[in-house]
Amino acid sequence: MPTPPIDTAIYAELQDSAGAEFVAELVQTFLEEAPVMLAELEAALMDAAPDRFRRAAHSLKTNALTFGATQLAAQARELELGGLPADTSALSPVYASYAAAAAALQELSRG
C-alpha cells in the first residue's frame, strides 16, 4: 500500500495547535517556497555545490515534516545526508512527492 502524501494525523495536530486559518496561510507559503527549494537543489547539483545542496535538502525536509509530508521529508533527508547525486534523475522522485504533497495540502487546507 503506497504511503499517503500527507500524514493526516500530523496535519490535524498542526491545525489543532496553530489554528486552521494560520495553517492554511503556512500551506500557501510552503507551496510558494518549496518550488524555489527544489530549484535550488537542482542548481546546486548542476553547480557541484554540496553545501548549497545539503542546505536546500535540509530546508525542504524541515518544511515537509511540518505538514506531515513524510515521504517527501524522507527523500529530502536522503539527499541531505547522501551528498551530491550523480545526476538530476535522483531528484525525480522528490519532484513527484512534492507534487503529490502539494495537491493533498491544497485539498486539506480548503477544509
Secondary structure, DSSP 8 states (H G I E B T S, - for coil): ----SS-HHHHHHHHHHH-HHHHHHHHHHHHHHHHHHHHHHHHHHHTT-HHHHHHHHHHHHHHHHHHT-HHHHHHHHHHHHH---SSGGGGHHHHHHHHHHHHHHHHHHH-
